[in-house]
Amino acid sequence: MITWWVVLFTIGVLFFVDTFFGVGDMFRQFISAVFILASLGLLARIARKTRSGEKEMLIERIAQLERELSEAGRSAVRPTTSPSAVDKSPVAF
């Protein structure tokens, strides 16, 4: 997508420069403005999608760490015996 932005922006700038050094047709000025605005809009969309992709990766990583933490917590829990369940018979040596 960045490649398309570079292509559009370059074409827009070339059209804009051509209006000063070329024939300077009104239609050419309009097209150059459209290309520049389209490329800037595309760049804004790329930036927004990149940020949302980073957020999605962070949310997924948090969920993974929570799963690992809950699994570690379950494996660390050992069954305990209550004092009433302990055998109080004398030990023979």
C-alpha positions as CSV (number, residue, x, y, z in Angstrom):
1,M,0.0,0.0,0.0
2,I,2.9,2.3,0.7
3,T,4.1,1.6,-2.9
4,W,0.7,2.9,-4.3
5,W,1.0,6.0,-2.1
6,V,4.5,6.7,-3.5
7,V,3.3,6.2,-7.1
8,L,0.2,8.5,-6.7
9,F,2.1,11.2,-4.8
10,T,4.9,11.2,-7.4
11,I,2.5,11.4,-10.3
12,G,0.6,14.3,-8.5
13,V,3.9,16.2,-7.9
14,L,4.9,15.7,-11.5
15,F,1.6,17.0,-12.8
16,F,1.9,19.9,-10.4
17,V,5.4,20.8,-11.6
18,D,4.3,20.4,-15.2
19,T,1.7,23.1,-14.7
20,F,4.5,25.6,-14.1
21,F,6.9,24.5,-16.7
22,G,4.5,23.0,-19.3
23,V,1.5,24.3,-21.1
24,G,-0.4,25.0,-17.8
25,D,-3.8,23.7,-18.7
26,M,-6.6,24.1,-16.1
27,F,-7.5,20.4,-16.3
28,R,-3.9,19.5,-15.6
29,Q,-3.9,21.5,-12.4
30,F,-7.1,19.9,-11.2
31,I,-5.8,16.4,-11.9
32,S,-2.6,17.1,-10.0
33,A,-4.5,18.3,-7.0
34,V,-6.7,15.2,-7.1
35,F,-3.6,13.0,-7.3
36,I,-2.0,14.8,-4.4
37,L,-5.1,14.7,-2.2
38,A,-5.7,11.0,-3.0
39,S,-2.2,10.1,-2.1
40,L,-2.4,12.0,1.2
41,G,-5.7,10.3,2.0
42,L,-4.1,6.9,1.2
43,L,-1.2,7.8,3.5
44,A,-3.7,8.7,6.3
45,R,-5.5,5.4,5.8
46,I,-2.2,3.4,5.9
47,A,-1.2,5.1,9.2
48,R,-4.6,4.4,10.8
49,K,-4.6,0.7,9.7
50,T,-1.0,0.3,11.0
51,R,-2.0,1.7,14.4
52,S,-5.1,-0.6,14.6
53,G,-2.9,-3.5,13.5
54,E,-0.6,-2.8,16.4
55,K,-3.5,-2.6,18.8
56,E,-4.8,-5.9,17.6
57,M,-1.4,-7.6,18.1
58,L,-1.2,-6.1,21.6
59,I,-4.7,-7.3,22.5
60,E,-3.8,-10.8,21.2
61,R,-0.6,-10.8,23.2
62,I,-2.4,-9.8,26.4
63,A,-4.9,-12.6,25.9
64,Q,-2.1,-15.1,25.3
65,L,-0.3,-13.9,28.5
66,E,-3.5,-14.2,30.5
67,R,-3.9,-17.8,29.3
68,E,-0.4,-18.6,30.2
69,L,-0.8,-17.0,33.6
70,S,-4.0,-18.9,34.3
71,E,-2.4,-22.2,33.3
72,A,0.6,-21.5,35.5
73,G,-1.7,-20.7,38.4
74,R,-3.6,-24.0,37.9
75,S,-0.4,-26.0,37.9
76,A,0.9,-24.3,40.9
77,V,-2.2,-25.1,43.1
78,R,-1.5,-28.2,45.1
79,P,-4.2,-30.1,47.0
80,T,-4.1,-29.4,50.7
81,T,-5.2,-31.6,53.5
82,S,-7.4,-30.3,56.2
83,P,-6.3,-30.8,59.8
84,S,-9.3,-33.1,60.4
85,A,-8.2,-35.4,57.6
86,V,-4.7,-35.9,59.0
87,D,-4.1,-39.3,60.5
88,K,-3.4,-38.8,64.2
89,S,-2.4,-42.4,64.9
90,P,1.0,-42.9,66.6
91,V,3.9,-43.6,64.4
92,A,5.7,-46.9,65.1
93,F,9.5,-46.9,64.8
